[in-house]
Amino acid sequence: MDNPYVLSHVVPTRKDYISTTDFDQVEMLDMVKLSRAIRSYIKAGGTLETLYHKNLAMIFEQKSTRTRVSFEVGMEQLGGHALNLAPGAIQLGGHETIGDTAMVVSRMCDIIMARVDRHESIIKLAAQSSVPVINGMSDYNHPTQELGDIITIFDHLPEGKPWNQVKVVFVGDCTQVCASLMMITTKMGMNFVQYGPPSKWLSDDYLQIGRANTQTYGGSVYVTDNPERIQGADFVYTDVWYGLYDKETPKEVYMREFYPKYQVNAELMALTGNPNAKFMHCLPANRNEEVTDEILDGPNSIAWDQAENRLTAQRGLLAYFGGVAEATLDKIKRQEEE
């Protein structure tokens, strides 16, 4: 990421952003670079209109805070317009097939972002859409969260420590956020650990992706219930213990399985042996369940930077897959040279 104005791949090798497994490390670093360059420019007071008169369709099958706000604001900051197609507002998967919806919406809009109940829906949307489709989250993965997370990790790298020596520990359930964090950290050659009960470890299908990444890029991937594996962590990350995709299991069952061993509290953070270890959470949090107030609101928490970086990531993705990455960086370079 030496030259902030030059990307290795100006044109994405894939039309859609469905999974980071579709992209190599260099391409993901391009997305990081572009996102951070736009962030710096806008924070310095710059304005961008590289997506002027372009329209983003935001399809939601679920309620959303960070995903909706970040995409809507990001599109506006790039000069475009976002349409909020909330749950039940369109015919997606109902009277109209997913494929037909994709063909109609892609004739009217320039980019589609969809947050869906089932991953098959995003695959079908992308297959029939003539414009780029961005996966805003499915039951399989959360690639927009991934990009924001890796930007946050880069922002807070331990001083003097190369990123491929960083250790990231995810504490808790094998949510799609846990899987996505594993995918992106191993893509960067980092050391990833999931610390949780054996019944909630990442599946072999996910772990095969992580292990393939480590063979290509270095690093490591482990799943464990041994607290000694937390030692040396630079980042400790957690998510809720019961979420959108697990509505059949009562909360009490999760509490018995996870609490108190897997609660991120002062005692667990001390197991890192690293007083500078940072805490991350994708949010929303169930306070004093998976994480205590002391940690979430504490000086080592970067969860709020992480939330803001959802906007950082979305702007980069919109520019990258909207075909204006080079034009955006050229404008930033010209303005900063003046």
N, C-alpha and C positions, 0 to 999 in steps of 0.2 A: 504494500500500500504506500510506496514511496512517493509517487507523483499523485497529488490529490485530484488532478484534473483529467487523468487518463485511465480509462478502463481497459482491462485485458480483452474483454468481449463486449464490443459496443452493442451488438445485436444479440439478444438472448437466444440460446440454442433451443429453447422450448417456448411455445406460444403461451403456455399457462404456468402458473405457480401453484401446483397442487401438492408437491412434496419436495423437501430439500434433497431427497435422494435422487432427484432428477438432475441435480447440478453438482459440479465438482467444487473443490475448495476455492479455486481461483474465481469461479463465477460467484460464489457466495461472498467472497471478499470484495468483489466488484459492487455487490448490492450494499455491503457494509460501507464501503468508501463513498458511494453515491449518497446514501442516506445521511451519513455524517457531514458531508459537504453541504447538502441542502440545509441541514439543521444549523450549521455554523452561519451560513449566509442569512437565513431567516432571523436567527437570534441577533445578528448584527444589524437588523433593520432592512435587509434586502427584500425585494419582492420578485416573484417569479410568475410568469404567465405562459409557461411552455405547454400547458394542457388547456389553453384558452379555447372555449367553445366545445370542449370535450365533456362527455357525460359518463358518470360511473353509476351503474345499477348496483345497489346494495341489497341483496336478497337475504332475509333472515327467517329461519325457522325457529329461532329462539330469541329471548330477550338478550340485549347486549348493551353494555356501557362503553368499555374501552374500545372494542372493535368498531362500533358504530361511530363514536365521537372521533376517533383517530382517523378513520377513512373519510368522514364527511369534512372535517377540518382540513385534513391533508389535501383533499381534492380542491377545496376552495383556495388554499394557499398556493396551489399550482395553477390557478386561474380557471379551473373547471367547475363542474356542478355535480352533486351527488343526489341520487334519488333513494330515499329510504323505503324499501319495499318490505314492510314489517310482516310478522307472522299473520297469515290469513288475508293479506292485502292483495295477493295475486293467486293465480291458479296452480302454482308450482306443485306438481305431484298429485293434484286433485282431479278436477274436471279435465285439465290439460296435462299431457305427459311432460316429463322433465325435458325431454328432447325438443318438443314443440315450444316450450317456454324459452329454451335457450336460443332457438332459431329466431323467435320473434324479438326477444329483448336485444339480441346481438345485432339486429338490423336497425335498432333505434339508439343504442348506446355504444360507447367505444371501449369500455372495460366492464366486466362483471365481477363483483365480489360476492361470494355466497358463504353464509354460515349455516351449516346443515346438520340435520340429525344423524344422517348416515353417509358414510364416505362414498358409497355407490352413487349418491345423488350428485356430488361434485364431479365425479368421473363422467357421468352422463351429461352434465351441463357442459363440461369442457369438450366432450366429443362432438356435440352438436352446435356449439357456439362458433361463430366466425370471428369473434374478438377474444382477447385474452381473458381467462378466468382465474381469479385469485381465490384460493381456499382460505376463508376467514375462520375456519375451525370445523372439524368433523369429529366423529367418534374415534377416528383412527389417529389423527394428528392435528397440530396447530402451528403451521409453518409461519404465519405472520408473527405469532408469539416468539417463535424460534429466532427470527431475525432481530426482533427487539431485544431478546435476551442476550444474544451474542454481542450486539452493539453495547449493551450495558456492561457485559463482562470486559470487553475491550476498554470501555471508559474507565473501569476500575481495576485494571490489571495491577497486581503487586509491583511496586517499583523495582525495576531491574530484572523482572522475571519474564522470560519469553512466554508467549501464550501457549506454546505446545508443552509447557511444563506445569500448567495450571491444573489444579485438582478441583473438580466440582462434585459435590455430594448432594443428591436429591434424597430427601427424607420423606417416606410415606408411600402412598398408593401408586400403582402403575397407571396413572391417568394418561390421557393423550398428551398432556403437558410434559409429564415425566419422559414419555417416549420421544417427544420432539426435542427435549433438552439433550437426551442421550444422542440423538441423531446429529445435532448441530455441534455439540462439543467434541464428539469423536471425529466429525468431519474436519474439525480444526486441530486434530491431533492431541486433544486434551485428555486428561484422565477423569473418567466418569464413574461414579459409584451410586447405585441406588441402595439406600439403607431402609429396609422395611420388612414386614413379616413375609415369610416364604410364600404364603398363599396370594400375596399381592406383588410378587416380583414381575418384572417385564417378561413377556412371553418370548419363546425361542425365536419367533419370527422377527420381533423387534431386535433381539440381541444379535441375530445374524447380520443385521444392517450395521450395528455398532462394531461388531468384530471385523466385518469387511472394511469399514472405515479405518480401523486401527491398523489393518494390514497395509493399507495404502498410505496413511498419513501419520502413523505412530500413535502413541497414547495407549489407553487401556479402558476396558469396560468391565465392571463387576456388579453383581447383585448380591446382597448379603444382609444378614440380621445381626452381624457382629459389630458392636459399637466401636471396636478398635479401628475399623476401616474409615472412621470419620477423621482420624488423626491426619493432620497435614492439609486439611481442606482449606482452599482459598475462598470458596463460595459454598454456602449452604442454602439450599433451595427447598421449599415445600409448597404443597398445594392442598386444597381441601380433601378430606378423607371420604367424602361422599358428595357426588356432584351431579351434573346434568344427565350423565349417561348411566347412572346407577340408582334408579329410583325405586327398585324393588327391595333392596336391602335396607332394613331399618337402621336409623342412625345409631341406635343402641348397640347393634352388632359391631359397627365400625368402631365405636368408642371402646368397646371391650377389647378389640383386637389391636388398636393403635395407642390407646392412652394407658399409662403415661409414657411408655418407652419411646414412642416416636413423636412426641411433642417437641417442637423446637423451642427450647427455653435456655436459660443461662447455663444450666448444667450440661445440656447437649452441646451448646456452642463451645463450652470449655473443653470438650473432648477433642476438638480440633487441635488443641495445643497452639493455636494461632490467634493472638489477641486482635489481629487485624482482619480476621475472616469476615467476609461480607454476607449479609443475609438477603435472600431474594424470595419473592412470592409473586405469582402471576396475578393474584387478586381476582375476585373478591376473597377476603379471608374470613373464616369463622374464628374470630378473636378468642384467644384463650382455650382453643381446642388444638388445632395443628400448630399454632404459634402463640406465644404469650405477647401481651401488650409491650412488655419490657423489651422484647427483641424486635417486634415489628416497628415500634416507634423509637427504637434505640439508635445510638450514633453509628452503629455498623450496618444498619438497614439501608439498602439501596432499592427497596421495593417501589418507592415513589419515583426515583429516577427511571426505574424499569417500566413503570406505567407510562411515564411521559415518552419513553422511547418506543412505545407502540406507535405514536405519531411520527417519530423519526423514521421508523421502519416503513410505515405505510406510504409516506411521501416518496421514499426511495423505490418501493415496489411499483407505485403508480407511474413514476418517471421511467423506470427500467422497462416494465412490461407495456407501458404506454408508448414506447418507441421514441422517447425524448431524452434519454439519458445523456447522450453526447451534447445535444443542444442546451440542456440544463447546465451541464458542467462548463460549456463554452461561455454561457452568459455569466455564470458565477466568476469565472476566470477574468473575463473582460471587465466586469464591474470592480473586482478587487484590484486590478492593475491600473485602473483609472485614478 
